[in-house]
Amino acid sequence: MSIASALMHPLSRGSAHIESADLTVAPVIDQNYFARPEDSEVLFATKKFPLKLQKTAHFGEVVREQLAPTPDEIPSDEKMKDHTQNNRLAVWDGFFAAPVGWGCHGPDPDS
């Protein structure tokens, strides 16, 4: 069984800007992950929940081994927070599909 957590409504905002009119020059992308501390706290809570879940009678019977994060990586909340920030995967990386958009579309509402 695998359980993945994702931050579906991050408060942190990144940016993507065109650096040059030359199409071969990549845009400047600042993902700005965890700029808002609330994002880190919510993601941390979603990573702690499966640890509680595996201790219940029903799930405890089917969980054979905890692979990631390993129990050694999370002896304390502080270590778990470090693991959360240092081992994240953006939703468009790997096999994840992007469940939410990240770019601004249309005119800037603040201007």
Biopython code that builds the backbone (N, CA, C, O; Angstrom):
import numpy as np
from Bio.PDB.StructureBuilder import StructureBuilder

atoms = [
    (1, "MET", "N", (0.847, -1.151, 0.000)),
    (1, "MET", "CA", (0.000, 0.000, 0.000)),
    (1, "MET", "C", (0.902, 1.226, 0.000)),
    (1, "MET", "O", (1.914, 1.268, 0.700)),
    (2, "SER", "N", (0.528, 2.211, -0.784)),
    (2, "SER", "CA", (1.255, 3.478, -0.806)),
    (2, "SER", "C", (0.294, 4.605, -0.464)),
    (2, "SER", "O", (-0.852, 4.622, -0.914)),
    (3, "ILE", "N", (0.766, 5.522, 0.319)),
    (3, "ILE", "CA", (-0.012, 6.712, 0.639)),
    (3, "ILE", "C", (0.864, 7.914, 0.317)),
    (3, "ILE", "O", (1.974, 8.040, 0.834)),
    (4, "ALA", "N", (0.366, 8.780, -0.524)),
    (4, "ALA", "CA", (1.101, 9.996, -0.893)),
    (4, "ALA", "C", (0.321, 11.207, -0.409)),
    (4, "ALA", "O", (-0.909, 11.188, -0.364)),
    (5, "SER", "N", (1.028, 12.237, -0.054)),
    (5, "SER", "CA", (0.362, 13.469, 0.361)),
    (5, "SER", "C", (0.749, 14.579, -0.606)),
    (5, "SER", "O", (1.857, 14.612, -1.141)),
    (6, "ALA", "N", (-0.192, 15.477, -0.810)),
    (6, "ALA", "CA", (0.053, 16.593, -1.727)),
    (6, "ALA", "C", (-0.611, 17.845, -1.173)),
    (6, "ALA", "O", (-1.685, 17.791, -0.574)),
    (7, "LEU", "N", (0.035, 18.937, -1.381)),
    (7, "LEU", "CA", (-0.500, 20.241, -0.974)),
    (7, "LEU", "C", (-1.319, 20.763, -2.149)),
    (7, "LEU", "O", (-0.760, 21.247, -3.134)),
    (8, "MET", "N", (-2.635, 20.665, -2.048)),
    (8, "MET", "CA", (-3.511, 20.986, -3.173)),
    (8, "MET", "C", (-3.800, 22.485, -3.319)),
    (8, "MET", "O", (-4.095, 22.951, -4.420)),
    (9, "HIS", "N", (-3.720, 23.225, -2.242)),
    (9, "HIS", "CA", (-4.018, 24.656, -2.291)),
    (9, "HIS", "C", (-2.913, 25.446, -1.584)),
    (9, "HIS", "O", (-3.157, 26.040, -0.534)),
    (10, "PRO", "N", (-1.707, 25.457, -2.146)),
    (10, "PRO", "CA", (-0.610, 26.176, -1.476)),
    (10, "PRO", "C", (-0.876, 27.676, -1.437)),
    (10, "PRO", "O", (-1.438, 28.250, -2.369)),
    (11, "LEU", "N", (-0.466, 28.286, -0.356)),
    (11, "LEU", "CA", (-0.575, 29.736, -0.219)),
    (11, "LEU", "C", (0.641, 30.444, -0.800)),
    (11, "LEU", "O", (0.557, 31.606, -1.200)),
    (12, "SER", "N", (1.769, 29.748, -0.847)),
    (12, "SER", "CA", (2.983, 30.314, -1.439)),
    (12, "SER", "C", (2.773, 30.484, -2.932)),
    (12, "SER", "O", (2.115, 29.665, -3.573)),
    (13, "ARG", "N", (3.323, 31.527, -3.470)),
    (13, "ARG", "CA", (3.185, 31.797, -4.898)),
    (13, "ARG", "C", (4.552, 31.962, -5.525)),
    (13, "ARG", "O", (5.393, 32.715, -5.034)),
    (14, "GLY", "N", (4.761, 31.250, -6.612)),
    (14, "GLY", "CA", (5.981, 31.377, -7.387)),
    (14, "GLY", "C", (5.729, 32.287, -8.567)),
    (14, "GLY", "O", (4.695, 32.949, -8.654)),
    (15, "SER", "N", (6.677, 32.310, -9.462)),
    (15, "SER", "CA", (6.518, 33.155, -10.648)),
    (15, "SER", "C", (7.281, 32.550, -11.820)),
    (15, "SER", "O", (8.233, 31.791, -11.640)),
    (16, "ALA", "N", (6.846, 32.899, -13.009)),
    (16, "ALA", "CA", (7.529, 32.514, -14.245)),
    (16, "ALA", "C", (7.571, 33.766, -15.117)),
    (16, "ALA", "O", (6.539, 34.377, -15.392)),
    (17, "HIS", "N", (8.768, 34.138, -15.546)),
    (17, "HIS", "CA", (8.937, 35.355, -16.340)),
    (17, "HIS", "C", (9.769, 35.071, -17.580)),
    (17, "HIS", "O", (10.734, 34.307, -17.544)),
    (18, "ILE", "N", (9.378, 35.700, -18.664)),
    (18, "ILE", "CA", (10.142, 35.599, -19.903)),
    (18, "ILE", "C", (11.380, 36.466, -19.753)),
    (18, "ILE", "O", (11.292, 37.654, -19.441)),
    (19, "GLU", "N", (12.527, 35.858, -19.979)),
    (19, "GLU", "CA", (13.813, 36.549, -19.805)),
    (19, "GLU", "C", (14.259, 37.232, -21.085)),
    (19, "GLU", "O", (14.978, 38.231, -21.054)),
    (20, "SER", "N", (13.819, 36.676, -22.224)),
    (20, "SER", "CA", (14.322, 37.162, -23.495)),
    (20, "SER", "C", (13.291, 36.903, -24.598)),
    (20, "SER", "O", (12.445, 36.017, -24.476)),
    (21, "ALA", "N", (13.374, 37.676, -25.658)),
    (21, "ALA", "CA", (12.521, 37.430, -26.829)),
    (21, "ALA", "C", (13.043, 36.230, -27.624)),
    (21, "ALA", "O", (12.343, 35.716, -28.497)),
    (22, "ASP", "N", (14.242, 35.790, -27.334)),
    (22, "ASP", "CA", (14.847, 34.634, -27.993)),
    (22, "ASP", "C", (14.167, 33.362, -27.472)),
    (22, "ASP", "O", (14.217, 33.083, -26.274)),
    (23, "LEU", "N", (13.540, 32.600, -28.353)),
    (23, "LEU", "CA", (12.806, 31.398, -27.956)),
    (23, "LEU", "C", (13.689, 30.302, -27.380)),
    (23, "LEU", "O", (13.185, 29.386, -26.730)),
    (24, "THR", "N", (14.990, 30.376, -27.605)),
    (24, "THR", "CA", (15.883, 29.345, -27.078)),
    (24, "THR", "C", (16.294, 29.622, -25.632)),
    (24, "THR", "O", (16.901, 28.768, -24.985)),
    (25, "VAL", "N", (15.967, 30.804, -25.127)),
    (25, "VAL", "CA", (16.301, 31.155, -23.740)),
    (25, "VAL", "C", (15.135, 30.732, -22.843)),
    (25, "VAL", "O", (13.998, 31.158, -23.043)),
    (26, "ALA", "N", (15.431, 29.902, -21.867)),
    (26, "ALA", "CA", (14.392, 29.390, -20.960)),
    (26, "ALA", "C", (13.834, 30.511, -20.085)),
    (26, "ALA", "O", (14.548, 31.461, -19.763)),
    (27, "PRO", "N", (12.575, 30.406, -19.703)),
    (27, "PRO", "CA", (12.008, 31.407, -18.793)),
    (27, "PRO", "C", (12.635, 31.269, -17.404)),
    (27, "PRO", "O", (13.177, 30.220, -17.056)),
    (28, "VAL", "N", (12.552, 32.327, -16.631)),
    (28, "VAL", "CA", (13.024, 32.292, -15.248)),
    (28, "VAL", "C", (11.851, 31.835, -14.386)),
    (28, "VAL", "O", (10.822, 32.507, -14.313)),
    (29, "ILE", "N", (12.018, 30.685, -13.737)),
    (29, "ILE", "CA", (10.946, 30.114, -12.924)),
    (29, "ILE", "C", (11.407, 30.066, -11.470)),
    (29, "ILE", "O", (12.416, 29.440, -11.145)),
    (30, "ASP", "N", (10.665, 30.727, -10.619)),
    (30, "ASP", "CA", (10.909, 30.690, -9.172)),
    (30, "ASP", "C", (9.723, 29.975, -8.541)),
    (30, "ASP", "O", (8.644, 30.556, -8.422)),
    (31, "GLN", "N", (9.909, 28.728, -8.136)),
    (31, "GLN", "CA", (8.797, 27.953, -7.593)),
    (31, "GLN", "C", (8.394, 28.417, -6.205)),
    (31, "GLN", "O", (7.241, 28.254, -5.806)),
    (32, "ASN", "N", (9.325, 28.990, -5.472)),
    (32, "ASN", "CA", (9.043, 29.628, -4.181)),
    (32, "ASN", "C", (8.319, 28.703, -3.201)),
    (32, "ASN", "O", (7.434, 29.132, -2.462)),
    (33, "TYR", "N", (8.712, 27.428, -3.210)),
    (33, "TYR", "CA", (8.098, 26.475, -2.296)),
    (33, "TYR", "C", (8.251, 26.919, -0.842)),
    (33, "TYR", "O", (9.298, 27.432, -0.446)),
    (34, "PHE", "N", (7.220, 26.721, -0.074)),
    (34, "PHE", "CA", (7.216, 26.945, 1.372)),
    (34, "PHE", "C", (7.573, 28.374, 1.783)),
    (34, "PHE", "O", (8.109, 28.593, 2.870)),
    (35, "ALA", "N", (7.278, 29.340, 0.922)),
    (35, "ALA", "CA", (7.490, 30.735, 1.304)),
    (35, "ALA", "C", (6.544, 31.111, 2.445)),
    (35, "ALA", "O", (6.882, 31.930, 3.300)),
    (36, "ARG", "N", (5.380, 30.516, 2.449)),
    (36, "ARG", "CA", (4.412, 30.733, 3.531)),
    (36, "ARG", "C", (4.520, 29.560, 4.501)),
    (36, "ARG", "O", (4.404, 28.411, 4.076)),
    (37, "PRO", "N", (4.735, 29.810, 5.769)),
    (37, "PRO", "CA", (4.910, 28.710, 6.731)),
    (37, "PRO", "C", (3.681, 27.802, 6.841)),
    (37, "PRO", "O", (3.801, 26.640, 7.229)),
    (38, "GLU", "N", (2.514, 28.325, 6.504)),
    (38, "GLU", "CA", (1.300, 27.510, 6.570)),
    (38, "GLU", "C", (1.392, 26.304, 5.628)),
    (38, "GLU", "O", (0.886, 25.227, 5.945)),
    (39, "ASP", "N", (2.039, 26.489, 4.469)),
    (39, "ASP", "CA", (2.185, 25.387, 3.522)),
    (39, "ASP", "C", (2.989, 24.253, 4.127)),
    (39, "ASP", "O", (2.626, 23.084, 3.993)),
    (40, "SER", "N", (4.056, 24.591, 4.778)),
    (40, "SER", "CA", (4.908, 23.589, 5.409)),
    (40, "SER", "C", (4.146, 22.858, 6.514)),
    (40, "SER", "O", (4.259, 21.639, 6.641)),
    (41, "GLU", "N", (3.378, 23.588, 7.307)),
    (41, "GLU", "CA", (2.629, 22.977, 8.405)),
    (41, "GLU", "C", (1.544, 22.024, 7.897)),
    (41, "GLU", "O", (1.350, 20.944, 8.456)),
    (42, "VAL", "N", (0.838, 22.429, 6.834)),
    (42, "VAL", "CA", (-0.210, 21.561, 6.277)),
    (42, "VAL", "C", (0.409, 20.300, 5.686)),
    (42, "VAL", "O", (-0.086, 19.199, 5.926)),
    (43, "LEU", "N", (1.473, 20.444, 4.925)),
    (43, "LEU", "CA", (2.110, 19.272, 4.335)),
    (43, "LEU", "C", (2.676, 18.359, 5.417)),
    (43, "LEU", "O", (2.608, 17.135, 5.297)),
    (44, "PHE", "N", (3.225, 18.938, 6.453)),
    (44, "PHE", "CA", (3.735, 18.161, 7.585)),
    (44, "PHE", "C", (2.614, 17.334, 8.220)),
    (44, "PHE", "O", (2.806, 16.159, 8.535)),
    (45, "ALA", "N", (1.452, 17.947, 8.405)),
    (45, "ALA", "CA", (0.310, 17.240, 9.002)),
    (45, "ALA", "C", (-0.156, 16.090, 8.106)),
    (45, "ALA", "O", (-0.535, 15.028, 8.600)),
    (46, "THR", "N", (-0.127, 16.307, 6.782)),
    (46, "THR", "CA", (-0.561, 15.233, 5.875)),
    (46, "THR", "C", (0.435, 14.079, 5.860)),
    (46, "THR", "O", (0.067, 12.949, 5.538)),
    (47, "LYS", "N", (1.674, 14.348, 6.202)),
    (47, "LYS", "CA", (2.668, 13.265, 6.254)),
    (47, "LYS", "C", (2.601, 12.520, 7.592)),
    (47, "LYS", "O", (2.995, 11.356, 7.674)),
    (48, "LYS", "N", (2.106, 13.183, 8.634)),
    (48, "LYS", "CA", (1.990, 12.517, 9.930)),
    (48, "LYS", "C", (0.766, 11.610, 9.994)),
    (48, "LYS", "O", (0.771, 10.606, 10.707)),
    (49, "PHE", "N", (-0.275, 11.958, 9.257)),
    (49, "PHE", "CA", (-1.517, 11.191, 9.340)),
    (49, "PHE", "C", (-1.326, 9.707, 8.995)),
    (49, "PHE", "O", (-1.809, 8.860, 9.746)),
    (50, "PRO", "N", (-0.651, 9.354, 7.903)),
    (50, "PRO", "CA", (-0.473, 7.920, 7.615)),
    (50, "PRO", "C", (0.289, 7.175, 8.709)),
    (50, "PRO", "O", (0.091, 5.973, 8.890)),
    (51, "LEU", "N", (1.148, 7.868, 9.433)),
    (51, "LEU", "CA", (1.876, 7.220, 10.524)),
    (51, "LEU", "C", (0.913, 6.823, 11.638)),
    (51, "LEU", "O", (1.080, 5.780, 12.271)),
    (52, "LYS", "N", (-0.098, 7.662, 11.874)),
    (52, "LYS", "CA", (-1.142, 7.309, 12.846)),
    (52, "LYS", "C", (-2.018, 6.192, 12.298)),
    (52, "LYS", "O", (-2.396, 5.268, 13.018)),
    (53, "LEU", "N", (-2.332, 6.294, 11.012)),
    (53, "LEU", "CA", (-3.211, 5.324, 10.375)),
    (53, "LEU", "C", (-2.639, 3.912, 10.433)),
    (53, "LEU", "O", (-3.380, 2.953, 10.646)),
    (54, "GLN", "N", (-1.342, 3.776, 10.248)),
    (54, "GLN", "CA", (-0.742, 2.440, 10.238)),
    (54, "GLN", "C", (-0.721, 1.804, 11.624)),
    (54, "GLN", "O", (-0.443, 0.613, 11.762)),
    (55, "LYS", "N", (-1.014, 2.597, 12.641)),
    (55, "LYS", "CA", (-1.071, 2.047, 13.997)),
    (55, "LYS", "C", (-2.470, 1.571, 14.376)),
    (55, "LYS", "O", (-2.662, 1.012, 15.456)),
    (56, "THR", "N", (-3.443, 1.788, 13.500)),
    (56, "THR", "CA", (-4.793, 1.309, 13.776)),
    (56, "THR", "C", (-4.862, -0.187, 13.512)),
    (56, "THR", "O", (-4.010, -0.744, 12.820)),
    (57, "ALA", "N", (-5.881, -0.833, 14.066)),
    (57, "ALA", "CA", (-6.007, -2.292, 13.942)),
    (57, "ALA", "C", (-6.106, -2.729, 12.485)),
    (57, "ALA", "O", (-5.418, -3.668, 12.083)),
    (58, "HIS", "N", (-6.936, -2.080, 11.690)),
    (58, "HIS", "CA", (-7.154, -2.528, 10.315)),
    (58, "HIS", "C", (-5.935, -2.325, 9.431)),
    (58, "HIS", "O", (-5.549, -3.230, 8.691)),
    (59, "PHE", "N", (-5.330, -1.156, 9.499)),
    (59, "PHE", "CA", (-4.174, -0.897, 8.637)),
    (59, "PHE", "C", (-2.906, -1.538, 9.193)),
    (59, "PHE", "O", (-2.028, -1.946, 8.433)),
    (60, "GLY", "N", (-2.813, -1.624, 10.486)),
    (60, "GLY", "CA", (-1.639, -2.234, 11.096)),
    (60, "GLY", "C", (-1.427, -3.671, 10.668)),
    (60, "GLY", "O", (-0.297, -4.159, 10.645)),
    (61, "GLU", "N", (-2.527, -4.357, 10.326)),
    (61, "GLU", "CA", (-2.434, -5.745, 9.889)),
    (61, "GLU", "C", (-1.837, -5.887, 8.489)),
    (61, "GLU", "O", (-1.252, -6.922, 8.171)),
    (62, "VAL", "N", (-1.978, -4.856, 7.650)),
    (62, "VAL", "CA", (-1.504, -4.973, 6.268)),
    (62, "VAL", "C", (-0.169, -4.269, 6.023)),
    (62, "VAL", "O", (0.492, -4.533, 5.019)),
    (63, "VAL", "N", (0.227, -3.388, 6.917)),
    (63, "VAL", "CA", (1.501, -2.684, 6.739)),
    (63, "VAL", "C", (2.626, -3.594, 7.220)),
    (63, "VAL", "O", (2.688, -3.959, 8.394)),
    (64, "ARG", "N", (3.508, -3.953, 6.298)),
    (64, "ARG", "CA", (4.628, -4.823, 6.644)),
    (64, "ARG", "C", (5.868, -4.028, 7.019)),
    (64, "ARG", "O", (6.610, -4.387, 7.933)),
    (65, "GLU", "N", (6.072, -2.928, 6.283)),
    (65, "GLU", "CA", (7.294, -2.151, 6.486)),
    (65, "GLU", "C", (7.044, -0.714, 6.046)),
    (65, "GLU", "O", (6.374, -0.460, 5.045)),
    (66, "GLN", "N", (7.584, 0.195, 6.797)),
    (66, "GLN", "CA", (7.499, 1.613, 6.433)),
    (66, "GLN", "C", (8.770, 1.958, 5.663)),
    (66, "GLN", "O", (9.873, 1.895, 6.206)),
    (67, "LEU", "N", (8.601, 2.324, 4.391)),
    (67, "LEU", "CA", (9.757, 2.546, 3.533)),
    (67, "LEU", "C", (10.248, 3.990, 3.528)),
    (67, "LEU", "O", (11.450, 4.232, 3.636)),
    (68, "ALA", "N", (9.357, 4.929, 3.408)),
    (68, "ALA", "CA", (9.771, 6.331, 3.325)),
    (68, "ALA", "C", (8.693, 7.220, 3.909)),
    (68, "ALA", "O", (7.544, 7.138, 3.476)),
    (69, "PRO", "N", (9.004, 8.034, 4.836)),
    (69, "PRO", "CA", (10.297, 8.104, 5.513)),
    (69, "PRO", "C", (10.460, 6.920, 6.462)),
    (69, "PRO", "O", (9.489, 6.417, 7.028)),
    (70, "THR", "N", (11.681, 6.498, 6.618)),
    (70, "THR", "CA", (11.942, 5.374, 7.523)),
    (70, "THR", "C", (11.775, 5.844, 8.963)),
    (70, "THR", "O", (11.893, 7.038, 9.240)),
    (71, "PRO", "N", (11.504, 4.928, 9.877)),
    (71, "PRO", "CA", (11.373, 5.324, 11.284)),
    (71, "PRO", "C", (12.602, 6.055, 11.816)),
    (71, "PRO", "O", (12.479, 6.913, 12.691)),
    (72, "ASP", "N", (13.794, 5.724, 11.295)),
    (72, "ASP", "CA", (15.010, 6.413, 11.742)),
    (72, "ASP", "C", (15.046, 7.875, 11.299)),
    (72, "ASP", "O", (15.673, 8.714, 11.946)),
    (73, "GLU", "N", (14.366, 8.170, 10.187)),
    (73, "GLU", "CA", (14.367, 9.539, 9.667)),
    (73, "GLU", "C", (13.391, 10.451, 10.406)),
    (73, "GLU", "O", (13.441, 11.671, 10.248)),
    (74, "ILE", "N", (12.512, 9.871, 11.205)),
    (74, "ILE", "CA", (11.473, 10.683, 11.835)),
    (74, "ILE", "C", (11.329, 10.424, 13.335)),
    (74, "ILE", "O", (10.211, 10.214, 13.805)),
    (75, "PRO", "N", (12.405, 10.431, 14.087)),
    (75, "PRO", "CA", (12.263, 10.179, 15.523)),
    (75, "PRO", "C", (11.586, 11.338, 16.261)),
    (75, "PRO", "O", (11.123, 11.167, 17.389)),
    (76, "SER", "N", (11.528, 12.494, 15.642)),
    (76, "SER", "CA", (10.909, 13.652, 16.282)),
    (76, "SER", "C", (10.173, 14.477, 15.231)),
    (76, "SER", "O", (10.393, 14.314, 14.031)),
    (77, "ASP", "N", (9.302, 15.360, 15.697)),
    (77, "ASP", "CA", (8.593, 16.241, 14.765)),
    (77, "ASP", "C", (9.564, 17.103, 13.977)),
    (77, "ASP", "O", (9.346, 17.364, 12.794)),
    (78, "GLU", "N", (10.630, 17.545, 14.622)),
    (78, "GLU", "CA", (11.614, 18.405, 13.938)),
    (78, "GLU", "C", (12.274, 17.658, 12.778)),
    (78, "GLU", "O", (12.448, 18.213, 11.693)),
    (79, "LYS", "N", (12.638, 16.399, 13.016)),
    (79, "LYS", "CA", (13.239, 15.582, 11.949)),
    (79, "LYS", "C", (12.221, 15.324, 10.835)),
    (79, "LYS", "O", (12.571, 15.311, 9.655)),
    (80, "MET", "N", (10.965, 15.118, 11.220)),
    (80, "MET", "CA", (9.922, 14.888, 10.219)),
    (80, "MET", "C", (9.714, 16.145, 9.374)),
    (80, "MET", "O", (9.506, 16.042, 8.165)),
    (81, "LYS", "N", (9.766, 17.327, 9.986)),
    (81, "LYS", "CA", (9.640, 18.577, 9.230)),
    (81, "LYS", "C", (10.809, 18.736, 8.266)),
    (81, "LYS", "O", (10.622, 19.164, 7.127)),
    (82, "ASP", "N", (12.002, 18.399, 8.712)),
    (82, "ASP", "CA", (13.170, 18.452, 7.821)),
    (82, "ASP", "C", (12.981, 17.504, 6.643)),
    (82, "ASP", "O", (13.253, 17.863, 5.497)),
    (83, "HIS", "N", (12.514, 16.294, 6.930)),
    (83, "HIS", "CA", (12.288, 15.320, 5.874)),
    (83, "HIS", "C", (11.251, 15.830, 4.880)),
    (83, "HIS", "O", (11.410, 15.661, 3.671)),
    (84, "THR", "N", (10.196, 16.449, 5.383)),
    (84, "THR", "CA", (9.136, 16.979, 4.528)),
    (84, "THR", "C", (9.679, 18.040, 3.579)),
    (84, "THR", "O", (9.353, 18.036, 2.392)),
    (85, "GLN", "N", (10.497, 18.940, 4.090)),
    (85, "GLN", "CA", (11.020, 20.016, 3.251)),
    (85, "GLN", "C", (12.113, 19.546, 2.297)),
    (85, "GLN", "O", (12.257, 20.099, 1.207)),
    (86, "ASN", "N", (12.877, 18.546, 2.687)),
    (86, "ASN", "CA", (14.018, 18.132, 1.876)),
    (86, "ASN", "C", (13.728, 16.969, 0.931)),
    (86, "ASN", "O", (14.581, 16.611, 0.119)),
    (87, "ASN", "N", (12.551, 16.380, 1.020)),
    (87, "ASN", "CA", (12.222, 15.221, 0.187)),
    (87, "ASN", "C", (10.875, 15.392, -0.496)),
    (87, "ASN", "O", (10.061, 14.470, -0.544)),
    (88, "ARG", "N", (10.663, 16.568, -1.012)),
    (88, "ARG", "CA", (9.389, 16.814, -1.691)),
    (88, "ARG", "C", (9.541, 16.558, -3.188)),
    (88, "ARG", "O", (10.641, 16.601, -3.739)),
    (89, "LEU", "N", (8.426, 16.297, -3.813)),
    (89, "LEU", "CA", (8.381, 16.056, -5.247)),
    (89, "LEU", "C", (7.277, 16.940, -5.793)),
    (89, "LEU", "O", (6.127, 16.831, -5.369)),
    (90, "ALA", "N", (7.607, 17.795, -6.710)),
    (90, "ALA", "CA", (6.589, 18.649, -7.312)),
    (90, "ALA", "C", (5.592, 17.778, -8.055)),
    (90, "ALA", "O", (5.961, 16.743, -8.611)),
    (91, "VAL", "N", (4.341, 18.187, -8.068)),
    (91, "VAL", "CA", (3.294, 17.335, -8.617)),
    (91, "VAL", "C", (3.457, 17.073, -10.110)),
    (91, "VAL", "O", (2.841, 16.142, -10.629)),
    (92, "TRP", "N", (4.254, 17.850, -10.808)),
    (92, "TRP", "CA", (4.445, 17.585, -12.236)),
    (92, "TRP", "C", (5.713, 16.774, -12.498)),
    (92, "TRP", "O", (5.999, 16.451, -13.651)),
    (93, "ASP", "N", (6.468, 16.442, -11.476)),
    (93, "ASP", "CA", (7.653, 15.600, -11.629)),
    (93, "ASP", "C", (7.242, 14.131, -11.598)),
    (93, "ASP", "O", (6.144, 13.794, -11.156)),
    (94, "GLY", "N", (8.115, 13.280, -12.061)),
    (94, "GLY", "CA", (7.903, 11.842, -11.951)),
    (94, "GLY", "C", (6.601, 11.400, -12.578)),
    (94, "GLY", "O", (6.273, 11.797, -13.696)),
    (95, "PHE", "N", (5.862, 10.581, -11.859)),
    (95, "PHE", "CA", (4.634, 10.024, -12.405)),
    (95, "PHE", "C", (3.394, 10.788, -11.970)),
    (95, "PHE", "O", (2.284, 10.433, -12.367)),
    (96, "PHE", "N", (3.556, 11.815, -11.172)),
    (96, "PHE", "CA", (2.383, 12.555, -10.706)),
    (96, "PHE", "C", (1.821, 13.418, -11.820)),
    (96, "PHE", "O", (2.574, 14.004, -12.598)),
    (97, "ALA", "N", (0.522, 13.498, -11.897)),
    (97, "ALA", "CA", (-0.133, 14.433, -12.807)),
    (97, "ALA", "C", (-0.392, 15.721, -12.039)),
    (97, "ALA", "O", (-0.556, 15.698, -10.819)),
    (98, "ALA", "N", (-0.427, 16.818, -12.732)),
    (98, "ALA", "CA", (-0.639, 18.106, -12.066)),
    (98, "ALA", "C", (-2.109, 18.261, -11.691)),
    (98, "ALA", "O", (-2.938, 18.480, -12.574)),
    (99, "PRO", "N", (-2.463, 18.153, -10.395)),
    (99, "PRO", "CA", (-3.861, 18.269, -10.000)),
    (99, "PRO", "C", (-4.341, 19.721, -9.928)),
    (99, "PRO", "O", (-5.544, 19.979, -9.896)),
    (100, "VAL", "N", (-3.418, 20.647, -9.904)),
    (100, "VAL", "CA", (-3.798, 22.058, -9.841)),
    (100, "VAL", "C", (-2.921, 22.846, -10.796)),
    (100, "VAL", "O", (-1.811, 22.420, -11.114)),
    (101, "GLY", "N", (-3.404, 23.986, -11.254)),
    (101, "GLY", "CA", (-2.594, 24.861, -12.103)),
    (101, "GLY", "C", (-1.660, 25.696, -11.257)),
    (101, "GLY", "O", (-1.923, 25.938, -10.079)),
    (102, "TRP", "N", (-0.569, 26.137, -11.858)),
    (102, "TRP", "CA", (0.382, 26.933, -11.084)),
    (102, "TRP", "C", (0.662, 28.264, -11.744)),
    (102, "TRP", "O", (1.330, 29.107, -11.146)),
    (103, "GLY", "N", (0.186, 28.483, -12.931)),
    (103, "GLY", "CA", (0.492, 29.716, -13.635)),
    (103, "GLY", "C", (-0.667, 30.686, -13.600)),
    (103, "GLY", "O", (-1.824, 30.287, -13.466)),
    (104, "CYS", "N", (-0.352, 31.949, -13.720)),
    (104, "CYS", "CA", (-1.372, 32.982, -13.784)),
    (104, "CYS", "C", (-1.888, 33.046, -15.231)),
    (104, "CYS", "O", (-1.101, 33.070, -16.178)),
    (105, "HIS", "N", (-3.182, 33.072, -15.382)),
    (105, "HIS", "CA", (-3.793, 33.139, -16.705)),
    (105, "HIS", "C", (-4.645, 34.409, -16.747)),
    (105, "HIS", "O", (-5.491, 34.638, -15.883)),
    (106, "GLY", "N", (-4.403, 35.220, -17.761)),
    (106, "GLY", "CA", (-5.171, 36.444, -17.884)),
    (106, "GLY", "C", (-4.491, 37.611, -17.199)),
    (106, "GLY", "O", (-3.337, 37.510, -16.782)),
    (107, "PRO", "N", (-5.202, 38.712, -17.083)),
    (107, "PRO", "CA", (-4.597, 39.907, -16.496)),
    (107, "PRO", "C", (-4.329, 39.737, -15.002)),
    (107, "PRO", "O", (-5.011, 38.969, -14.323)),
    (108, "ASP", "N", (-3.347, 40.451, -14.506)),
    (108, "ASP", "CA", (-2.993, 40.422, -13.101)),
    (108, "ASP", "C", (-4.118, 41.098, -12.303)),
    (108, "ASP", "O", (-4.389, 42.280, -12.517)),
    (109, "PRO", "N", (-4.778, 40.370, -11.386)),
    (109, "PRO", "CA", (-5.895, 40.963, -10.628)),
    (109, "PRO", "C", (-5.447, 42.076, -9.671)),
    (109, "PRO", "O", (-6.267, 42.880, -9.227)),
    (110, "ASP", "N", (-4.137, 42.121, -9.353)),
    (110, "ASP", "CA", (-3.647, 43.139, -8.426)),
    (110, "ASP", "C", (-3.247, 44.424, -9.126)),
    (110, "ASP", "O", (-2.884, 45.392, -8.456)),
    (111, "SER", "N", (-3.301, 44.469, -10.463)),
    (111, "SER", "CA", (-2.849, 45.682, -11.141)),
    (111, "SER", "C", (-4.013, 46.560, -11.557)),
    (111, "SER", "O", (-3.806, 47.624, -12.142)),
]
sb = StructureBuilder()
sb.init_structure("model")
sb.init_model(0)
sb.init_chain("A")
sb.init_seg("    ")
for serial, (resi, resn, name, xyz) in enumerate(atoms, 1):
    if name == "N":
        sb.init_residue(resn, " ", resi, " ")
    sb.init_atom(name, np.array(xyz, "f"), 0.0, 1.0, " ", f" {name:<3s}", serial, name[0])
structure = sb.get_structure()
